[in-house]
Amino acid sequence: MKKWFVSLLSFCILFMTYAPMSFATTMTTHDFRHSNYDTFYENLNGNWNFIRGELFDPQDMKEEIKLGNSDIVKVPYMLNQRLNIDSDRATYSTTIKVPESFVGRYLKFYIPFQYSSYNLYVNNVLIKENGSLLKSNKTAVQQMKPQIPSFRVDQTTLQITFQMISFENVSGGLRKSISIGNEQIIVKKQQQHEFWQVFLIGCITLTACISLLFYAFRRKQKEFLAYGMFCAATSLWGFFTDYYLYTAFLNQLDWSVALRLTFIMPQIVMLFYVGYVYKMFSEAVPKKFITFYNYIMIVIIFFTAFSSTVMYQKLFNIILIFMYVFYIFLLVSVIRKINWHDLTQVITLVGILLVFVGAIHDMIRVSAAGNSIHLTFIMLGIFISIQCILFCRKFALQWLQVEQLNKELISLNESLDEKIRIRTKQLEESNEKLRELALLDSLTGVFNRHYLSSSLEKLYKHYKDTKVPFAILILDVDEFKKYNDYYGHILGDQLLKNLVKILTDALPARAELTRYGGEEFVVLLDATTYSEAFDIAEYMRNAVEKAELEHLGRECKVVTISVGGVALTEAQFTNTTEFVKIADQQLYEAKNAGRNCVRVKNLH
């Protein structure tokens, strides 16, 4: 991959620096006699008559040509292009032949910006004056923008004459191709060129605004600031490139100031460009080298801004050499350190290579010949487009990642909620079991004495509030100690469990069976009268007796119970302990009466 990039880079440099040699012939006539007016559009590159150091009107120029006092040069041709001759004025002339059908109709010239003041003649008629052909640049008022003068064709042979003065501009003369054609075609082509220029500037400006806004909200990401400043500088430079759009709103700007800006703006752009590339590949380029470059570029910018026009233009070639060497070092450094498996870095390198090719093209072809378009601005536009695509891709991937993380987070939250619901339910069930265990007897599974106390208090309170009668029954297993002595405590515990089952089946649904202690149990009966309480007690006693549970440790050989109780209808007590004692006394009486009997007292 590295070898491929190096080979491509070498090819681009050779291609950009190659300038084919061309030699002018003696013919200086452009023959368009076979052209169609509706589609007529031709450039006037080729051989022109040229006289350096003098300004001749069209008639005098004809005479000089006849006398052989003119040179023949191939346009585009700058005043100081040959032998480093330092002259600020010249006259160019050529002849155009058009069909007879063109006579009486209008044609237009498209004249790209020339770094000179000039007068344009067709035959002997002055059709365009750009600036003043005076001896002082202070009085010249040339416009740095393309011109599209029109003229009426009055004959089939047209002599085109340019009188040009470059003053302090070392790049004066016909340095860019001139076109001639149908009025509609010329205007359409100019509008197309300006449209794409404005469109490109608008896109770059919008990119700059978005990047700077990103930086305003994400201050830690300095690359947005570097990218935004780079785009803003590039957008501003766009107004001072080939079409000089600045004249649309700064028409009165002095030409010398505008000329100076055409040199300063690309320097500022490249300063920000290199800063942005360094942000992208900070590990590839030494920081000291970037610092050195920044200092040099700032000095160059100040020199361009405040030195004389001739001085900074003549030294510009030296500046180009410095920039040329630096950009080669920058590109090689990036190629050496790039991660070839990172698509973003590889595509960014392609963009850097395009800008490098454009810069080399402009340094060599434009500065030397002048006629070529400024590729750097176009390549910067492509580079910015590439970066926009990469930013969009990066944000799209980050957004997809965020969406995926959100989905996973939602899934985890849902899973967590479900786990919490399950755990909460389990905790509630455990708590319920704990509550039940706290209120239940561990041996028999019926309510324990703690529950009995609280439930009895509630029952008695309800009785006092509503006067609804209730009853309490206390039962005891007859001669249970003998059972334990005879069978052992394990079977004694089993007997209590069996009795609980028999009693539970014998009791009504509203009854609450609790273990009072040992072999004693208490039954709470809400909304129960004396007679109902007695019947329930007798029913329990009879159920146990009929069960015929073996008790060989006593005379009757079966298990029986004795029951004592009280029924409250109208009686009032200070606390529950008082009537529990009465119920206990009734149990005592049942025991004394021979066991296996019931004693219930009605308290009213």
N, C-alpha and C positions, 0 to 999 in steps of 0.2 A: 504493500500500500504506500509506504514512504517513497519507494523508487518511482512509483507511478506519479505521485504528486511532484516530485523533483523533476521528472521528465516533462510533465505538463507545464510546470513553471518555466523551465528552460525554453520550451517551445513558444510560450506566450511572450517571453522577453524578446526572443529573436524575431518573432512576428511583429511585435510592436516597434522594435527598433529598426526594422528593415525599411528602408526608403528607396524605392527603385529610381535609378538615374534616368533622367529624361532630357532630351536635347531638342531645342526649338529648331524648327525648319524655317524657311523664308516666307511661308504662307501665313498671313495674318488675317485672313478672311474666313468668316463663319458662314457657310452656305446652308441656308434653310429653305431654299426655293421649292423643295418638294414637301413642305410641311402643310398640315391642315390647321386652319385657324382654330377650330373648335377644340382641338387636342394639343395645340401648340404649347410646349414647355421644354425649354432647352437651357443648359448651363453654358456659360461663356468661357469655360476653361480652355486653355490652349495658348496659341501664339498671339501676343500683343506687341505693338510698337511701344518703345519705352525710351524716354529721355530723362535722365537723372539731373537734378539740380535746377531745372527750369519749369516754369508754368506757361504753357502755350495754349492759346485758344484754338479751336478746331481748325480754322483756316491756316494759321501759322504751323500747326502740327502737320498738316498735309504737305506744306512746303518743305518742312524739315525731313519728312519721310522721303519725299521725292529727291531731296539732296543727299539722302543716305546718312543723315546725321542721327538716326535713331538706332537703338539696339532692339533686337527681337528677344523677348523673354516669354517664359511659359507661366501664365497666370494660373493659380495664385502665386504672387511674387512680392516679397516685402522689399521695402526701400533699401534696407541694409543687409539684404540676404547675401550679396556677393562681395567677397574680398574685404568684408568688414568696413566698407566705405561708410563714412558718417555723413549722410545727407538727409535733410528733413523735407525735401520737396521733389516732385517728379510729375511727369505727364505720361499717362497710359492712353493708347488708342488702338482700336480694332475696327474692322468693317463687317457688317452683317448684310447678307442678301436674303430677302424674303420674297414670297410669291406676289404676283400682281394683285391677287385677291385680298391681300392685307392692306393695300393702300386705302386710306380713308377710315381705317378702323384703329382701335386703340390697343396698345400693348402695355404691359407693366414689367418693370424690373423688380426682382427681389434681391436687395443688397443687404447681406448680413452686416452686422456691425464691423466697421473697419476702424483701426486705431489711428484715424487721421481725419482731419477736416478735408472736405472735397467738394468740387463742383462737377456735376455730371451733365454732359452735353450729348444731344442726339442731333447729328449734322451740326448746325450752328446755333441750335436752340438750347438754352440752359433749362433743364427740366427739374434739377434737384440741387439745392445748396445745403450742405450739412456742415455747419460751422462757418467761420470766416477765414478766408485765405489771406491772413495778415501775417506780419513777421513776429507777432508776440502771442504766446499761448494764453496770456491773460485776457486777450480780447476775443479769443476763439470761443464760440458757443455751440460746439458740436453736440449731437445727441448720441449717447451710447445705446443705440437700439437699431434693429433692422429697419430699412426704409423700403417702401414699395411705390416709387414714383411711376406715373403713367405718362404716355405721350401718344400723339396721333401720328400714324404712319403716313408720310406724304410722298414717299418714293420707295422703290424696291431695294435701293442700296443705302444703308444707314451707317454713318460714321459715329462710333461711340467713343467719347473722349472723357477721361477722368483727369482733373487737376487735383493733386493731393499734396497736403502739407502735414507732416507728423509732429512738428514742433519738438517737444521733449520726449516723445514716445519712440522708443527704439524698435517697436514692432509695426511701424507705419507701412502704408502701401496697400495694394490689393492683396490682402493676406487670406481672404476667404472667397469661395466661389460665388460668382454672380449669376443669377438666372434671369431669363426673359421668357414671357409667355402671355397667353390669353389672360385677360383681367380676372375672369372668374376662377381660373385654375390657380393663378398666383395667390389670390386672396384666400382661396380654400386651403391651399397648402400652408400658408402662414397661420391661418386659424387652427388648422390641425396641429401644427407644431406648438402653438401657444396653448392649445387645449391640453395636450399631453403634458406640457411643462407645468401648467397650473394644476392639473390633476395630480401629478407626482408631488408637487410642493404641498398640495392640500392633504394628501395621504400622509406625507412625512410630518406635517404640522399636527395632524390629528394624533399620530403615533406619539409625537413628543408630548402633547397635552396628557394623553392617557398614561404614559410612563411617569410623568411628573406627578400626576394625581396618585398613581400607585405608590410612589415614593412618599407622598404627603401622608398616606395612611399606613405605610410600612417603612418607617424610617431606618430600620435595621438593614434593609436590602438596598445597599448603596448602588448596586448595578442598575437599578431603575433610574436613579439620579444621573449616573454616567450616560445611560442610554438616552434618557430624555434630553439632556443637554446636547448630546451628539446629534440627535434628530432635529432639535431646535436650530442649531447652528447650520446643519445641512439644509433645512428649509429656508433659512434666511439667505444662504449662499445661492439657492436656486433663483433668486431674483436678480443675481448678478452674473449668471452664466450666459450662454450664447444669445438668448432672446431678450435679456436685460429688461425683465418685466417691471423692475422698479420704476421705470419711466411712466408707468400707468398712474402712479400716485406721487412720484417725486420728480416730475418733469423738469423742474427748475434746478435740480441738483447739479452743481458744477461738475463738468466732465472729468476734471483732474481728480476730484474727490471720488467720483464713481470709479475711475480707473484704479485709484489706490485701493478701493474696497474690493475690486475684482481680484486683487492680489492678496488682500488680508483675509477675506472670508474663507478661501480654501485652507489657509494656514490654521485658522481657528477650528475649522471642521476637522482637519487631520489631527489637531491637538486633542480634541474631544474623542475622536475616533480611536486613537492610540490608547487613550485613557480607558475607554470602554473595553477594548481588546485586552488590555492588561487586567481589568476586572474579571474578564472571562477566563483568562489564562494566567493568573497571577503567579503560578508556580513555574511557568515556562520562561518568563522574561525576568532578568534581574531588576530589582527595584531601583538600584543605583543608576542603571542605564536609562530607565524610564524618567527618573528625576532629571538626569542630564539632558535628555531629549526635551523635557518640558521647559527647562531653563533656556535652552537654545532657541526653542520655538517662540517663547515669550520675547526674547531679545530680537528675533527676526521680525515678529509682529510689530514691536515698537519701532524698529528700524524702518520697516515699510511704511508705518504711519507718519513718521516725522522726518524722514530723509527726503532729498529731492527726487523728483520723478525719474530723472535719468539715472541717478545713483542706484535706487532700489531695483530698477528694471535691469541694469547691467549686472548687478550682483545676484540677480534671481537664478541664473544658471548655476552659480556656486551653491546657492541654497538648494537647488534641485538635486545636485550631486549628494549633498548631506542627507537629504530626505530619501534619496534612492538607496544609499548604503544602509540607512537605518531600517527602511522597510524590508530590505532583504534579510537583515539580521533578525528583525521581528518575525518574519514569516518562517525562517529556518528554525528559530527558537520554538515557535508554536508547533511546527511539524515534528520536531525532535521529542517534544514532551506530550503530544496529544495522545489521548486514549482512543485507539482506533476501533474499539468495541463500543464506544459511546456515540450513538447516532447524532446527538445534539452537537457534540464537539466536531465531528466530521463535517456536518453540514455547515456549521459556523466557519470552519476552515475553508470550505468551498467559497463562502461569501467573502472571507478575507482575501482569498486568492483573486477573486473577481475585482475587488477594490484595488488590489496590488497591480493587476494587469491594467486597469483603467488609469491608475496613477502613473505607471511607467509609460503608458501610451501618451498621456497628456504632457509628461515631462519631456519626452523625446519628440514625438510627432507634432504636437500642437505648438510647443515652443520653437521647434525648428522650422516647420513648414507653415503652421498657422491655420491651414485649411481644414484640418480634421476637427470633428466635434469633440467636446469635452466628455470623455467617457467616465471620468471619475465620478461626476455627479450622478450619472445614470447607474453606474455600478454601486454607488452608495445607496441609491434608491432600491436596487435589487437586494443589496445586503440588508437594508432595513426591512424589506419585505420578508426575507428569509428569517430574520430575527423575530419578526411579528408571528410568523408561522410557528417558529420554535416556541415562542412564549405561549401562543394559543395551545400548542400541543402539550406544553408543560402544565398549563393551568387545567386543560382538559383531563390529563392523566391525574393531576392532583385532585380534581373534582371527582373523577371516578373513584379514586382512592378514598376520598372523604365519604362518598356515597356508600362504598363498600364497608368502610368503617362504621358508618351510621347504621347500615343494615345489620352488621355484626353486633353493634351496640344495642340496637333495638331487640335483636334476637337474644342477646345476653340478658337484657333487661326483662324481656318476657320470660326467659328461662329463670331469671332470678326472682321475678314476681311469683312464678309458679312454685319455685322452691320455697319462697317465703310463705306462700299460701299453705303449702304442704307442711312446712315446719311449724307454722302458726297453728294449723289444725292439729298436728301431732302434739304441740305444746299445750293446746287447749285440752286435748284428750288426756294428756299426761297430768295436767293440773286437775282435771275432773277426777281422774283416778286417784290423785293424791288427796283431793277433797273427800272422795268416797272412802279412801283408806283411812283418812283422819276421822271419819264418822262411823266407820264399820268395825265390827269386831273381827279380829284377824282369824279367829278359830271357826266361828259359825257363819260369818258373812252377814249377820243381821246388824242393825244399828247398835252403836256402843253407848256407854254411859254419858259420854260427852254430848252426843246427839240427843240423848234422852233429856238432859238438863235443858238445853236450848229449846227443844220441841215442846217440852212440858210448860216452859214459861210462855211460849207463844200460844199454846192451847188455853192456858189459864187466862191470859190477857183477852183472848178472843171470847172466852166465856164471860168475863166481867163486862165486856163491851156489848155483847149480843144476848146474854142470858141463855145461850144455847147450851143444853146440858152436855156433859162429857163424862167419861169414866176412865179409871186407871186400874189395871189388873196386875197383880204380882203373883207369879207362879214359881214353884220350887220342885225340883225332882226329889221324890221321897227316897230317903236313905241312900243318897248318892255317894256318901263316904264309904258305905259298905260295898257299893258297886266298884269303886276305885280300889278298895282293899282286895276285893275278890278277883276282879278282872285286870286291874292295873290302870294306870292313868291314860295310856294310849287308847285303850278301848273305852275308857271313860270319856275321852274327848270325842270319840266316834259316836258314842251314844248321844252326846249333846247335839252333834250335827244331825243325827237321825231325828231327834225330837224337834229340832228347828224345822225340818222339812214337814213333819206331821202337823206342827202348829201352824205353819204358814198356809198349808192347804186348808186348815180348819178355820182360819180367820177371814173376816170380810175384807173387801178391798180397801176400806177406809182405815183399817187397823194398822198400827205401826208396832212391830215386834222389835224389842231392844233387849240386849243382854245387860242385866243389872250388875252381875258379878257372880263368879263361880257357876253354880247350877241354877241361879235365879234369873228370871226373865221378866220384863215389864211390857204390858200391852197398853198402848194409848188408843182410846176410842173416842173420836170426835162425834158430836151430834148423836149421843147414845144415852138412852134413859137407863134407869136402874134395872128394869126387867130385861131390857136388851143386853145389858152388861152381864147379868146373871146367866142368861141363856148362852151367851158366847163363852163364858167361863166354863159352864157345864159341858158345852159342846167340845171344848178343847180337852177337858179332863177325860171325857168319854172316848175321844179319838185316840188319845195316848193309851188308855186302858185296852181298847180294842186292838191296838197294834200288837199287843202281847210281846213286847220286847223283853227278852229273857233277863232275869235278875236273880240268880241263884244264891245271892248273898243275903236274901231276906226270905221271910216266911211265905209270902204270896207268890214268889218265884217270877213275878213280872214287874216291869217298870210302870210306876204311876206318878201322878203329879198332884200337888195341892195348890189351890188358887184362892187368893184373897184379894179384895178390891173395894173400891168406893165409887159411888156415882154422885156427881155434883149436879143438883138441880137449882137450888136457891141459896145454898150456904155460901158464906163469904169467909175467906181466910186472908191472913196477912201475907203469906207466901206459900209456895208449893210444898215446902218441906212439911207443913202441918198435915195436909191431907195424905201425903205419901206415908207419913207415920201411921195414919189411921189404916191405910191399905195394908201396911206391913203387919199391923196388929191383927187384921182380919186373916192374913196368911198364917199367923201364929195360932189363931184359934182353929183354923182348918187343920193344922198339924196336930194340935191337941185333941181334936175330935177324931183322931184315928187315921189321919192322912187320906189321900185319894178322895177329897171332898172339896166343896166350894163354899166360901164365905164372902159375901158382898154386902156392903153397908150403903144405904141410901142417905146422903147428906142433904138435908133441905131445911 
